[in-house]
Amino acid sequence: MSFFISDAMAQAAGGGQSGFQIEGLILPIGLIVILYFLMIRPQMKRQKEHKKLIQSLAKGDEVQTDGGLMGKVTDLGDTFATVEIAEGVEVKIRRQSVAAVMPKGTLKEL
């Protein structure tokens, strides 16, 4: 029955290298660099552009929200904006939920 169990062979003393090996760190550092350029940096750029878009909102801008509503900004506050989505229909939204500012004239007369 000894053919099911393999014999354990002892390694000779002093056979392994000890100490710090830079080769072991090349792959993890390379993965972190790739992750930064493919995921983190583009996300930071999008956040910066969105913040600039939110700060540049003005009355009369035609906007699209994250929820898909499109309308004209009628009132602005520090954190909220009022958007007219149809004649006489206004909704209050958070400024952060504005996804895009549309070109003037995109919406027909409300």
C-alpha positions as CSV (number, residue, x, y, z in Angstrom):
1,M,0.0,0.0,0.0
2,S,3.0,2.3,0.0
3,F,2.4,3.2,-3.7
4,F,-0.5,5.6,-2.6
5,I,1.8,7.6,-0.3
6,S,4.8,9.3,-1.8
7,D,8.0,9.4,0.1
8,A,8.9,12.8,1.6
9,M,12.3,14.1,0.7
10,A,14.0,16.6,2.9
11,Q,15.7,19.6,1.3
12,A,19.3,20.1,1.9
13,A,20.2,22.8,4.4
14,G,21.0,26.2,2.9
15,G,19.4,25.4,-0.5
16,G,16.9,28.3,-0.5
17,Q,17.7,31.9,-1.0
18,S,16.8,34.2,1.9
19,G,16.4,38.0,1.9
20,F,14.5,40.6,-0.1
21,Q,13.7,39.9,-3.8
22,I,12.6,42.8,-6.0
23,E,11.4,40.3,-8.6
24,G,8.5,39.4,-6.3
25,L,7.2,43.0,-6.3
26,I,7.3,43.8,-10.0
27,L,4.0,42.1,-10.8
28,P,1.9,43.7,-8.0
29,I,3.4,47.2,-8.7
30,G,2.7,46.8,-12.4
31,L,-0.9,45.8,-11.7
32,I,-1.4,48.8,-9.5
33,V,0.0,51.2,-12.2
34,I,-2.3,49.6,-14.8
35,L,-5.3,49.9,-12.5
36,Y,-4.5,53.6,-11.9
37,F,-4.3,54.5,-15.6
38,L,-7.3,52.3,-16.7
39,M,-9.8,52.9,-13.8
40,I,-8.9,55.5,-11.2
41,R,-7.6,58.4,-13.4
42,P,-10.5,58.4,-15.9
43,Q,-13.0,58.4,-13.0
44,M,-11.3,61.3,-11.4
45,K,-11.4,63.2,-14.7
46,R,-15.2,62.5,-15.1
47,Q,-15.8,63.7,-11.5
48,K,-13.9,66.9,-12.2
49,E,-15.8,67.6,-15.4
50,H,-19.2,66.9,-13.7
51,K,-18.3,69.3,-10.8
52,K,-17.4,72.0,-13.4
53,L,-20.7,71.4,-15.2
54,I,-22.8,71.7,-12.0
55,Q,-21.0,75.0,-11.0
56,S,-21.6,76.5,-14.4
57,L,-25.4,75.9,-14.4
58,A,-27.5,79.1,-15.0
59,K,-31.1,80.0,-15.4
60,G,-32.4,79.2,-18.9
61,D,-30.1,76.3,-19.5
62,E,-31.7,73.2,-21.0
63,V,-30.6,70.2,-19.0
64,Q,-31.1,66.4,-18.8
65,T,-31.2,64.7,-15.4
66,D,-29.9,61.3,-14.4
67,G,-33.5,60.1,-14.3
68,G,-34.0,61.1,-18.0
69,L,-36.1,64.3,-17.5
70,M,-35.3,67.1,-19.8
71,G,-36.3,70.7,-19.2
72,K,-35.3,74.3,-18.7
73,V,-33.7,75.6,-15.5
74,T,-36.0,78.2,-13.9
75,D,-34.4,78.7,-10.5
76,L,-31.1,77.7,-8.9
77,G,-30.2,77.3,-5.2
78,D,-27.0,76.0,-3.6
79,T,-28.0,72.4,-3.7
80,F,-31.3,72.4,-5.6
81,A,-32.6,73.5,-9.0
82,T,-36.1,74.0,-10.3
83,V,-36.6,72.6,-13.8
84,E,-39.6,73.3,-16.0
85,I,-40.4,70.0,-17.8
86,A,-43.7,71.2,-19.4
87,E,-45.7,74.4,-19.5
88,G,-46.6,75.1,-15.9
89,V,-45.0,71.9,-14.6
90,E,-41.9,72.4,-12.5
91,V,-39.9,69.9,-10.5
92,K,-37.3,70.5,-7.9
93,I,-34.1,68.4,-8.3
94,R,-30.7,68.2,-6.8
95,R,-28.1,70.0,-8.7
96,Q,-25.9,66.8,-8.6
97,S,-28.5,64.9,-10.6
98,V,-28.0,67.0,-13.7
99,A,-26.3,64.7,-16.2
100,A,-25.8,67.1,-19.1
101,V,-26.5,70.6,-20.4
102,M,-28.1,70.4,-23.8
103,P,-27.4,72.9,-26.6
104,K,-29.8,75.9,-26.7
105,G,-32.9,75.1,-28.7
106,T,-32.8,71.4,-28.1
107,L,-36.2,71.6,-26.4
108,K,-39.1,73.0,-28.3
109,E,-41.1,75.8,-26.6
110,L,-42.4,74.4,-23.4
